[in-house]
Amino acid sequence: MFFRPRPWLLPLLPLLALLLAAAARAQDMGTLERIAQTGTINLGHREYAAPFSYYDGKKQVVGYSHELMLRLLESIKAELKLPALTIRLVPVTTQNRIPLVQNGTVDLECAVTSHTLERERLVSFSNSIFVVGLRLLVHKDSGIRDFADLAGRAVAVTAGTTSERVLRTYNENQGRRLKILLAREQGAAFKLLESGEAQAVMHDDALLYGERAKAKKPEDWIVVGTPLASEVYGCMLRKGDTAFKQVVDRGLERLMRSGEARQIHTRWFQRPIPPKGLNLNWPPSEALLELYRNPNDRPPG
């Protein structure tokens, strides 16, 4: 059936065609081109992922990953010959971070996203920015010192993370001997531990040290266990945006080889951090130092 537009629509058709064409161009436009045209960059951040990307006591976004991302803006401004950039901060969660990068709401997300082959099918990753191991946070008097001690216990984990997937695989292999409790964010997982509903939290060791530092009595909690797996964090950007990725990767390589990234690590892992002024006392691992010496964008395994 042939569609015949109503007479009152006819004057609007050219405008509609222009709007559709503009939307199509925006969809196809590379990130660098859009940033150059608008002078604005959309940065994704987390709200509770201390010490990587989180709110301090003044509701300002701070952290190791966030500071690295802000330093990258110098490389982007130099590439585009822009004197300044307007920064639009976009809070993201475990559940929506990938869709928001895919649909262009977020141009760059540097926080605590593990680079995996599965996620590579959906988004692109920068050079890695951190190396972590999947371990446990427990009460010092719990008697839990490794994963073998979890039989019959409840373990909290953040939903939608690689930690959840690894823990479920481990539980299956162990004959489903532990109970898995899902939390929306790692802060909620720690609350399950504090309340006694869970006897352990499994997550990236760096985030566990961050939760421990925020606790009312940090000395009551310890990070234990032989890592079930090692992972690397990377910054996410839209898949196939090669030009933007090259600028981001060059910026990260400069930060790492110059020693700036090491200084940023010291600030967030070996000095008092907001909001409570606690020190994680966690020097860089040999794996992270090797990453600083030889930056790369390869996922583990």
LUMGUTI-128202 format. One record per residue: residue number from 1; z, y, x of N, C-alpha, C in turn; chain. Coordinates in steps of 0.1 Angstrom, whole numbers, plus 5000, padded with zeros to 4 digits. Each point is the difference from the previous one (the first is absolute). Example, Ala and Ser with C-alpha at 12.3 -4.5 7.8 and 13.67 -1.06 7.14 Angstrom:
REM residues 2
(site 1,(5078,4943,5132),(5000,5012,4991),(5000,5012,5009),A)
(site 2,(4993,5011,4996),(5000,5011,5009),(5008,5011,4992),A)
//
This chain:
REM residues 301
(site 1,(5000,4988,5009),(5000,5012,4991),(5000,5012,5009),A)
(site 2,(4991,5010,4997),(4999,5012,5008),(5011,5010,4995),A)
(site 3,(5007,5006,5010),(5011,5010,4996),(4994,5013,4999),A)
(site 4,(5001,5007,4989),(4995,5013,4998),(5012,5010,4999),A)
(site 5,(5002,5009,5010),(5012,5008,5000),(5000,5010,4989),A)
(site 6,(5011,5003,4995),(5001,5010,4989),(4996,5014,5005),A)
(site 7,(4995,5008,4991),(4995,5013,5005),(5010,5008,5007),A)
(site 8,(5013,5000,4996),(5010,5008,5006),(5003,4996,5014),A)
(site 9,(4996,4987,5004),(5003,4995,5013),(4989,5004,5010),A)
(site 10,(4989,5004,4995),(4988,5002,5009),(5003,5011,5011),A)
(site 11,(5006,5011,4996),(5003,5010,5011),(5010,4996,5010),A)
(site 12,(5008,4989,4997),(5010,4996,5009),(4995,4989,5010),A)
(site 13,(4989,4994,4997),(4995,4989,5008),(4998,5004,5015),A)
(site 14,(4994,5011,5003),(4998,5004,5014),(5014,5001,5007),A)
(site 15,(5010,5006,4994),(5013,5001,5006),(5006,4986,5002),A)
(site 16,(4999,4992,4990),(5005,4986,5002),(4993,4993,5011),A)
(site 17,(4987,5002,5002),(4993,4993,5011),(5005,5005,5013),A)
(site 18,(5003,5014,5001),(5005,5005,5012),(5014,4995,5004),A)
(site 19,(5009,4998,4990),(5013,4995,5002),(5000,4986,5004),A)
(site 20,(4991,4992,4994),(4999,4986,5004),(4995,4999,5015),A)
(site 21,(4990,5008,5003),(4994,5000,5014),(5011,5004,5010),A)
(site 22,(5008,5010,4996),(5011,5005,5009),(5010,4989,5002),A)
(site 23,(5004,4993,4990),(5009,4989,5001),(4995,4989,5009),A)
(site 24,(4987,4997,4998),(4994,4989,5009),(5000,5004,5014),A)
(site 25,(4997,5013,5003),(5000,5005,5014),(5014,4999,5006),A)
(site 26,(5010,5004,4992),(5014,5000,5004),(5004,4986,5004),A)
(site 27,(4996,4990,4992),(5003,4986,5002),(4994,4995,5013),A)
(site 28,(4988,5005,5003),(4993,4995,5012),(5004,5009,5013),A)
(site 29,(5006,5011,4998),(5003,5009,5011),(5010,4993,5009),A)
(site 30,(4998,5001,5013),(5010,4995,5010),(5012,5009,5000),A)
(site 31,(5011,4995,5005),(5013,5007,5000),(4999,5013,5008),A)
(site 32,(4994,4999,5012),(4999,5012,5008),(4992,5011,4993),A)
(site 33,(4989,4996,4994),(4992,5010,4993),(5008,5007,4989),A)
(site 34,(5007,4992,4992),(5008,5005,4989),(5011,5010,5006),A)
(site 35,(5007,4995,5011),(5010,5009,5006),(4994,5013,5005),A)
(site 36,(4988,4999,5006),(4994,5012,5005),(4997,5010,4988),A)
(site 37,(4995,4994,4989),(4997,5009,4989),(5012,5006,4993),A)
(site 38,(5011,4992,4999),(5011,5005,4992),(5011,5006,5009),A)
(site 39,(5000,4996,5013),(5011,5005,5009),(5013,4993,4996),A)
(site 40,(5000,4989,4993),(5012,4993,4996),(4999,4985,5003),A)
(site 41,(5012,4995,5004),(5001,4986,5003),(5011,4994,4992),A)
(site 42,(4998,4988,4994),(5010,4993,4992),(5007,4989,5008),A)
(site 43,(5013,5002,5003),(5007,4990,5008),(5010,4992,4992),A)
(site 44,(4999,4987,5001),(5009,4991,4993),(5013,4998,5007),A)
(site 45,(5011,5000,4993),(5013,4998,5007),(5009,4991,4991),A)
(site 46,(5010,4994,5006),(5009,4993,4992),(5013,5008,4998),A)
(site 47,(5008,4997,4991),(5012,5008,4996),(5013,4994,5007),A)
(site 48,(5000,4987,5003),(5012,4993,5004),(4999,4991,5012),A)
(site 49,(4989,5001,5007),(4997,4991,5012),(5005,5006,5013),A)
(site 50,(5013,5002,5001),(5006,5005,5012),(4999,4989,5011),A)
(site 51,(4998,5004,5012),(4998,5013,5006),(4985,5004,5001),A)
(site 52,(4992,4994,4992),(4985,5002,5002),(4995,5011,4991),A)
(site 53,(5003,5000,4988),(4995,5010,4990),(5010,5000,4988),A)
(site 54,(5007,5012,4999),(5011,5000,4990),(5004,5015,4998),A)
(site 55,(5008,5002,4990),(5005,5013,4997),(5013,5002,5008),A)
(site 56,(5002,5012,5006),(5013,5003,5007),(5009,5006,4989),A)
(site 57,(5011,5006,5005),(5009,5006,4990),(4995,5012,4993),A)
(site 58,(4990,5006,5005),(4994,5012,4993),(4987,4997,4993),A)
(site 59,(4998,4987,4997),(4988,4995,4993),(4987,5003,5007),A)
(site 60,(5001,5001,5014),(4988,5001,5008),(4996,4987,5005),A)
(site 61,(4987,4997,5001),(4995,4987,5005),(5001,5000,5015),A)
(site 62,(5006,4990,5006),(5002,4999,5014),(4998,4986,5004),A)
(site 63,(5001,4997,5013),(4999,4987,5005),(4990,4997,5011),A)
(site 64,(5001,4989,5007),(4991,4997,5011),(4986,5000,4996),A)
(site 65,(4996,4992,4990),(4986,4999,4996),(4995,5013,4994),A)
(site 66,(5009,5007,4993),(4995,5013,4994),(4998,5010,5011),A)
(site 67,(5008,5000,5011),(4998,5010,5011),(4987,4996,5007),A)
(site 68,(4997,4988,5002),(4988,4996,5007),(4988,5005,4991),A)
(site 69,(5001,4999,4987),(4989,5004,4991),(4998,5015,5001),A)
(site 70,(5011,5007,5000),(4999,5015,5001),(4993,5004,5014),A)
(site 71,(5004,4993,5011),(4994,5003,5013),(4985,4997,4999),A)
(site 72,(4995,4990,4992),(4986,4997,4999),(4992,5012,4994),A)
(site 73,(5006,5008,4993),(4993,5011,4994),(4994,5009,5010),A)
(site 74,(5006,5001,5012),(4994,5008,5011),(4986,4995,5004),A)
(site 75,(4999,4986,5000),(4987,4994,5004),(4990,5003,4989),A)
(site 76,(5004,4999,4987),(4991,5003,4989),(4996,5014,5000),A)
(site 77,(5009,5010,5002),(4996,5014,5000),(4990,5003,5012),A)
(site 78,(5002,4993,5011),(4992,5002,5012),(4986,4995,4996),A)
(site 79,(4999,4988,4994),(4987,4994,4997),(4992,5009,4990),A)
(site 80,(5007,5005,4991),(4993,5008,4989),(5000,5015,5004),A)
(site 81,(5006,5004,5011),(5000,5014,5004),(5007,5009,4990),A)
(site 82,(5011,4995,4994),(5007,5007,4990),(5013,5006,5006),A)
(site 83,(5003,5013,4998),(5012,5006,5005),(5013,4994,4994),A)
(site 84,(4999,4996,4988),(5012,4995,4992),(4995,4990,4990),A)
(site 85,(5010,4992,4995),(4998,4991,4989),(5011,5001,4990),A)
(site 86,(4997,5000,4987),(5010,4999,4990),(5003,4986,4998),A)
(site 87,(5013,4997,5000),(5005,4986,4999),(5005,4998,4986),A)
(site 88,(4995,4989,4994),(5005,4996,4987),(5007,4987,5002),A)
(site 89,(5013,4999,4998),(5008,4988,5001),(5000,4992,4987),A)
(site 90,(4996,4987,5001),(5000,4992,4988),(5009,4988,5002),A)
(site 91,(5011,4999,4992),(5009,4988,5002),(4993,4988,4995),A)
(site 92,(5002,4989,5007),(4994,4987,4996),(5010,4989,5000),A)
(site 93,(4997,4989,4993),(5009,4989,5000),(4993,4988,5005),A)
(site 94,(5008,4989,5002),(4994,4987,5004),(4989,4996,4991),A)
(site 95,(5001,5003,4987),(4991,4995,4990),(4987,5009,4999),A)
(site 96,(5002,5013,5002),(4988,5008,4997),(4993,5006,5013),A)
(site 97,(5006,4997,5012),(4994,5006,5012),(4986,4997,5003),A)
(site 98,(4996,4988,4998),(4986,4996,5002),(4990,5006,4990),A)
(site 99,(5003,4999,4987),(4991,5006,4990),(4999,5015,5002),A)
(site 100,(5010,5007,5004),(4999,5015,5002),(4992,5003,5012),A)
(site 101,(4999,4992,5010),(4991,5002,5011),(4986,4997,4996),A)
(site 102,(4998,4989,4992),(4987,4996,4996),(4993,5011,4991),A)
(site 103,(5008,5006,4991),(4994,5009,4991),(4999,5014,5005),A)
(site 104,(5005,5003,5012),(4999,5013,5007),(5011,5009,4997),A)
(site 105,(5010,4996,4993),(5012,5008,4997),(5007,5003,5014),A)
(site 106,(5000,4990,5008),(5006,5001,5014),(4990,4998,5010),A)
(site 107,(4999,5009,5010),(4990,4999,5010),(5005,4991,5012),A)
(site 108,(5013,5002,5002),(5006,4993,5012),(5015,4996,4996),A)
(site 109,(5004,4988,5002),(5013,4995,4997),(5006,4994,5013),A)
(site 110,(5010,5007,5006),(5006,4994,5012),(5015,4998,4996),A)
(site 111,(5004,4988,4999),(5014,4998,4996),(5004,4986,5005),A)
(site 112,(5001,4990,4991),(5004,4987,5004),(4991,4989,4994),A)
(site 113,(4987,5002,5000),(4991,4991,4995),(4995,4990,5011),A)
(site 114,(5002,4987,4998),(4996,4991,5010),(4985,4997,4999),A)
(site 115,(4994,5000,5011),(4986,4997,5001),(4997,4985,5000),A)
(site 116,(4994,4996,4989),(4997,4985,4998),(4985,4999,4997),A)
(site 117,(4995,4988,5003),(4986,4997,4997),(4997,5001,4985),A)
(site 118,(5010,4996,4992),(4998,5001,4985),(4998,5015,4996),A)
(site 119,(5008,5009,5005),(4999,5014,4997),(4988,5006,5006),A)
(site 120,(4995,4995,5011),(4988,5005,5006),(4988,5000,4990),A)
(site 121,(5000,4991,4991),(4989,4999,4990),(5001,5012,4990),A)
(site 122,(5011,5007,5000),(5002,5010,4990),(4999,5014,5006),A)
(site 123,(5006,5002,5012),(5001,5013,5007),(4997,4998,5015),A)
(site 124,(4999,5011,5007),(4999,4999,5014),(5013,5004,5006),A)
(site 125,(5003,4995,5013),(5012,5003,5007),(4997,5007,5013),A)
(site 126,(5008,5009,5004),(4999,5007,5013),(5005,4991,5011),A)
(site 127,(5000,5005,5012),(5008,4993,5011),(5014,4998,4995),A)
(site 128,(5006,4990,5004),(5014,4996,4996),(5010,5011,5005),A)
(site 129,(5010,5002,4993),(5010,5010,5003),(5014,4994,5003),A)
(site 130,(5002,4987,4996),(5013,4994,5002),(4999,4985,5000),A)
(site 131,(5010,4993,5006),(5000,4986,5000),(5014,4995,4995),A)
(site 132,(5000,4991,4990),(5012,4996,4994),(5001,4985,4999),A)
(site 133,(5012,4995,4997),(5002,4986,4997),(5008,4999,4987),A)
(site 134,(4997,4989,4992),(5006,4998,4987),(5013,4993,5002),A)
(site 135,(5012,5007,4997),(5013,4994,5003),(5009,5003,4988),A)
(site 136,(5013,4998,5002),(5010,5001,4989),(5010,5010,5002),A)
(site 137,(5005,5007,4990),(5011,5009,5000),(5011,4993,4992),A)
(site 138,(5012,4998,5006),(5011,4993,4993),(5013,5007,5003),A)
(site 139,(5010,4996,4992),(5014,5005,5003),(5005,4993,5013),A)
(site 140,(5007,5006,5008),(5004,4994,5013),(5009,4988,4998),A)
(site 141,(5007,4999,4988),(5009,4989,4997),(4993,4989,4991),A)
(site 142,(4987,5001,4998),(4993,4991,4991),(4998,4986,5006),A)
(site 143,(5001,4998,5013),(4997,4987,5006),(4985,4998,5002),A)
(site 144,(4992,5009,4995),(4985,4998,5002),(4996,5006,5013),A)
(site 145,(4994,4992,5008),(4995,5005,5013),(4985,4997,5002),A)
(site 146,(4994,4991,4992),(4986,4997,5001),(4995,4995,4986),A)
(site 147,(4987,4998,4999),(4994,4996,4987),(5005,4987,4995),A)
(site 148,(5004,4991,5010),(5005,4987,4996),(5013,5001,4992),A)
(site 149,(5007,5011,5001),(5013,5002,4993),(4999,5005,4986),A)
(site 150,(4987,5002,4995),(4998,5006,4987),(5000,4990,4989),A)
(site 151,(5001,4987,5003),(4999,4990,4989),(5011,5002,4990),A)
(site 152,(4996,5001,4987),(5009,5002,4989),(5004,5015,4998),A)
(site 153,(4994,5009,5008),(5003,5014,4999),(4989,5008,4993),A)
(site 154,(5003,5012,4996),(4991,5009,4994),(4995,5010,5010),A)
(site 155,(4987,5002,5001),(4994,5009,5010),(4992,5011,4993),A)
(site 156,(5003,5012,5003),(4992,5011,4994),(4989,5004,5009),A)
(site 157,(4988,5003,4993),(4988,5004,5008),(4993,5010,4991),A)
(site 158,(4992,5009,5007),(4993,5010,4992),(4987,4994,4995),A)
(site 159,(4998,5002,4987),(4988,4994,4993),(4987,5005,5006),A)
(site 160,(4990,4992,5001),(4987,5004,5004),(4998,5002,5015),A)
(site 161,(5010,4996,5008),(4999,5002,5014),(4996,4986,5007),A)
(site 162,(4996,5001,5012),(4997,4988,5008),(5013,4992,5002),A)
(site 163,(5011,5007,5000),(5013,4993,5001),(5002,4991,4988),A)
(site 164,(4997,5004,4988),(5001,4992,4989),(4991,4987,5001),A)
(site 165,(4988,5002,5005),(4991,4989,5001),(5005,4990,5010),A)
(site 166,(5005,5005,5012),(5005,4991,5010),(5012,4993,4996),A)
(site 167,(5009,5007,4993),(5012,4994,4995),(4997,4989,4990),A)
(site 168,(4991,5002,4991),(4996,4990,4990),(4994,4988,5007),A)
(site 169,(4992,5002,5010),(4994,4988,5007),(5011,4993,5007),A)
(site 170,(5010,5007,5006),(5011,4993,5007),(5008,4992,4990),A)
(site 171,(5003,5006,4988),(5008,4993,4990),(4993,4987,4995),A)
(site 172,(4987,5001,4998),(4992,4988,4996),(5001,4989,5010),A)
(site 173,(4999,5004,5013),(5001,4990,5011),(5013,4994,5001),A)
(site 174,(5011,5008,4995),(5013,4995,5001),(5005,4993,4987),A)
(site 175,(4991,4998,4991),(5003,4993,4988),(5008,5009,4990),A)
(site 176,(4996,5013,5000),(5006,5010,4991),(5015,5000,5000),A)
(site 177,(5006,5001,5012),(5014,4999,5001),(5007,5014,4999),A)
(site 178,(4993,5010,4998),(5006,5013,4999),(4994,5008,4988),A)
(site 179,(5008,5009,4995),(4996,5008,4988),(4994,5014,5005),A)
(site 180,(4988,5003,4995),(4994,5013,5004),(5002,5010,4989),A)
(site 181,(5006,5012,5004),(5001,5011,4991),(4991,5011,5004),A)
(site 182,(4992,5005,4991),(4990,5010,5003),(5005,5014,4997),A)
(site 183,(4998,5010,5009),(5004,5014,4998),(4987,5008,5002),A)
(site 184,(5001,5012,4993),(4988,5009,5000),(4999,5007,5014),A)
(site 185,(5011,5003,5006),(5000,5006,5014),(5011,4994,5008),A)
(site 186,(4999,5002,5013),(5010,4994,5009),(5014,5005,4997),A)
(site 187,(5001,5013,4996),(5013,5006,4997),(5006,4992,4988),A)
(site 188,(4992,4996,4990),(5005,4992,4989),(5004,4986,5004),A)
(site 189,(4993,4995,5010),(5003,4987,5005),(5014,5000,5007),A)
(site 190,(5002,5011,5007),(5013,5001,5007),(5012,5001,4990),A)
(site 191,(4997,5007,4989),(5010,5001,4989),(5004,4987,4994),A)
(site 192,(4990,4991,4999),(5003,4986,4996),(5009,4993,5010),A)
(site 193,(4998,5003,5013),(5008,4994,5010),(5014,5006,5000),A)
(site 194,(5001,5013,4998),(5014,5007,5000),(5008,4995,4988),A)
(site 195,(4993,4998,4988),(5007,4996,4988),(5004,4985,5000),A)
(site 196,(4995,4992,5010),(5003,4986,5000),(4990,4991,4992),A)
(site 197,(4991,5006,4993),(4990,4992,4993),(4991,4993,5010),A)
(site 198,(4998,5005,5012),(4992,4994,5010),(5009,4998,5012),A)
(site 199,(4998,4990,5008),(5008,4998,5012),(4992,5004,5013),A)
(site 200,(4987,5003,4998),(4992,5005,5011),(4988,5008,4995),A)
(site 201,(4995,5009,5008),(4988,5007,4998),(4990,4996,5011),A)
(site 202,(4988,4996,4996),(4990,4997,5010),(4989,5011,5000),A)
(site 203,(4997,5006,5012),(4990,5010,5001),(4997,5002,5015),A)
(site 204,(4991,5010,5002),(4997,5003,5014),(5013,5005,5007),A)
(site 205,(5002,4995,5012),(5013,5003,5006),(5003,5015,5002),A)
(site 206,(4989,5008,5002),(5002,5014,5002),(5005,5006,4987),A)
(site 207,(4995,4996,4988),(5005,5005,4988),(5014,4996,4997),A)
(site 208,(5004,4988,5004),(5013,4995,4998),(5010,5008,5008),A)
(site 209,(4996,5004,5013),(5009,5009,5007),(5001,5014,4994),A)
(site 210,(4989,5004,4993),(5001,5013,4993),(5010,4999,4988),A)
(site 211,(4999,4989,4992),(5009,4998,4989),(5015,4999,5005),A)
(site 212,(5002,4993,5011),(5013,4999,5006),(5006,5014,5004),A)
(site 213,(4991,5008,5005),(5005,5014,5004),(5004,5008,4989),A)
(site 214,(4993,4998,4988),(5003,5008,4988),(5013,4995,4992),A)
(site 215,(5004,4988,5004),(5011,4994,4992),(5013,5008,5002),A)
(site 216,(5009,4998,4990),(5013,5007,5000),(5008,4996,5013),A)
(site 217,(5000,4987,5003),(5006,4995,5012),(4990,4992,5008),A)
(site 218,(4992,5006,5008),(4990,4993,5008),(5005,4988,5008),A)
(site 219,(5013,5001,5005),(5005,4990,5008),(5003,4987,4992),A)
(site 220,(4999,5000,4987),(5002,4988,4992),(4987,4991,4999),A)
(site 221,(4989,5006,5005),(4987,4993,4998),(4994,4997,5013),A)
(site 222,(4993,4988,5001),(4993,4997,5013),(4986,4994,4997),A)
(site 223,(4991,5002,5009),(4987,4995,4999),(4999,4987,5008),A)
(site 224,(4996,4989,4994),(5001,4987,5007),(4987,4992,4997),A)
(site 225,(4999,4989,5007),(4989,4990,4997),(4989,5001,5010),A)
(site 226,(4994,4988,5004),(4988,5000,5007),(4988,5004,4991),A)
(site 227,(4992,5010,5004),(4990,5005,4991),(4991,4989,4995),A)
(site 228,(4998,5000,4987),(4991,4990,4994),(4985,5004,5003),A)
(site 229,(4998,5012,5002),(4986,5005,5004),(5001,5013,5006),A)
(site 230,(4990,5004,5008),(4998,5013,5005),(4989,5007,4993),A)
(site 231,(5002,5013,4998),(4990,5008,4994),(4998,5014,5007),A)
(site 232,(4989,5007,4997),(4998,5013,5005),(4997,5009,4988),A)
(site 233,(5006,5013,5001),(4997,5010,4991),(4988,5008,5004),A)
(site 234,(4992,5004,4991),(4988,5009,5002),(4999,5010,4990),A)
(site 235,(4993,5011,5003),(4997,5010,4989),(4988,4995,4992),A)
(site 236,(5001,5002,4987),(4989,4996,4991),(4991,5012,4997),A)
(site 237,(4987,4997,4999),(4990,5009,4996),(4989,4993,4992),A)
(site 238,(4991,5008,4994),(4991,4993,4991),(4990,4991,5007),A)
(site 239,(4998,4989,4995),(4991,4989,5006),(4986,5006,5003),A)
(site 240,(4995,4997,5012),(4987,5004,5003),(4998,5014,5005),A)
(site 241,(5011,5008,5000),(4999,5014,5005),(5001,5000,5015),A)
(site 242,(4989,4996,5007),(5001,4998,5014),(5002,5013,5008),A)
(site 243,(4994,5011,4995),(5002,5013,5008),(5014,5004,4999),A)
(site 244,(5007,4999,4989),(5014,5004,4999),(5009,4991,5008),A)
(site 245,(4997,4987,5000),(5008,4990,5007),(4999,5003,5015),A)
(site 246,(4988,5004,5005),(4999,5003,5014),(5008,5012,5005),A)
(site 247,(5001,5010,4991),(5008,5012,5004),(5015,4996,5000),A)
(site 248,(5004,4992,4990),(5014,4996,4999),(5004,4991,5012),A)
(site 249,(4991,4991,5003),(5003,4991,5012),(5000,5007,5013),A)
(site 250,(4991,5010,5002),(5001,5007,5012),(5012,5009,5001),A)
(site 251,(5005,5005,4989),(5012,5008,5000),(5012,4991,5003),A)
(site 252,(5001,4988,4994),(5011,4991,5003),(5000,4996,5015),A)
(site 253,(4988,4997,5005),(4999,4995,5014),(5005,5011,5009),A)
(site 254,(4997,5013,4997),(5004,5011,5008),(5016,5001,5000),A)
(site 255,(5005,4998,4988),(5015,5001,4998),(5007,4989,5008),A)
(site 256,(4994,4988,5000),(5006,4989,5006),(4999,5000,5015),A)
(site 257,(4988,5003,5005),(4998,5000,5015),(5006,5012,5007),A)
(site 258,(5002,5011,4992),(5006,5012,5006),(5016,4999,5001),A)
(site 259,(5005,4990,4993),(5015,4999,5000),(5006,5007,4988),A)
(site 260,(4992,5007,4992),(5006,5007,4988),(5006,4991,4990),A)
(site 261,(4993,4988,4998),(5004,4991,4990),(5014,4994,5004),A)
(site 262,(5001,4998,5013),(5013,4994,5006),(5011,5010,4997),A)
(site 263,(4997,5013,5002),(5010,5010,4997),(5004,5001,4985),A)
(site 264,(4990,4998,4992),(5003,5000,4985),(5008,4988,4997),A)
(site 265,(4998,4988,5006),(5008,4988,4998),(5014,5003,5004),A)
(site 266,(5002,5006,5011),(5014,5003,5005),(5007,5009,4990),A)
(site 267,(4993,5010,4994),(5007,5009,4990),(5004,4992,4988),A)
(site 268,(4993,4990,4995),(5003,4994,4988),(5008,4987,5001),A)
(site 269,(5000,4994,5012),(5006,4987,5002),(5012,5000,5010),A)
(site 270,(5001,5011,5008),(5010,5000,5010),(5008,5013,5000),A)
(site 271,(4999,5008,4990),(5007,5012,4998),(5006,5001,4986),A)
(site 272,(5010,5008,4997),(5005,5002,4986),(4989,5005,4991),A)
(site 273,(4998,4994,4988),(4990,5004,4991),(5006,5004,4987),A)
(site 274,(4993,5008,4992),(5005,5004,4987),(4999,4989,4990),A)
(site 275,(5008,5000,4989),(5009,5011,4996),(5014,4999,5005),A)
(site 276,(5004,4989,5006),(5014,4998,5004),(5002,5001,5015),A)
(site 277,(4990,5003,5008),(5001,5001,5014),(5004,4987,5007),A)
(site 278,(4995,4989,4995),(5003,4987,5006),(4989,4997,5010),A)
(site 279,(5004,4992,5010),(4991,4996,5011),(4997,4985,4998),A)
(site 280,(4987,4996,4999),(4997,4986,4999),(5002,4993,5013),A)
(site 281,(5000,5007,5011),(5002,4994,5013),(4990,4988,5002),A)
(site 282,(4987,5002,4998),(4991,4990,5001),(4988,5004,5009),A)
(site 283,(5001,4996,5013),(4989,5003,5009),(4987,4993,4996),A)
(site 284,(4988,5005,5005),(4988,4993,4997),(4999,4986,5006),A)
(site 285,(4994,4991,4992),(4998,4987,5005),(4989,5000,5010),A)
(site 286,(4999,4989,5008),(4989,4999,5009),(4986,5000,4993),A)
(site 287,(5000,4994,4988),(4987,4999,4993),(4996,5014,4996),A)
(site 288,(5010,5009,4996),(4996,5014,4996),(4996,5008,5013),A)
(site 289,(5007,4998,5011),(4996,5007,5012),(4985,4995,5005),A)
(site 290,(4997,4988,4998),(4987,4995,5003),(4989,5007,4991),A)
(site 291,(5004,5002,4987),(4991,5006,4991),(4998,5015,5004),A)
(site 292,(5010,5006,5005),(4999,5014,5005),(4990,5000,5012),A)
(site 293,(5001,4990,5008),(4992,5000,5012),(4986,4997,4997),A)
(site 294,(4998,4991,4990),(4986,4995,4996),(4999,5001,4985),A)
(site 295,(4997,5012,4994),(4999,5001,4985),(4988,4991,4995),A)
(site 296,(5002,4994,4989),(4990,4992,4993),(5003,4999,4985),A)
(site 297,(4990,4996,4993),(5001,4999,4985),(4999,4985,4995),A)
(site 298,(5005,4991,5009),(4999,4986,4996),(5013,4995,4993),A)
(site 299,(4999,4993,4989),(5011,4994,4993),(5005,4988,5008),A)
(site 300,(5013,4996,4999),(5005,4988,5007),(4992,4988,4995),A)
(site 301,(5000,4990,5009),(4994,4987,4997),(4986,5000,4998),A)
//
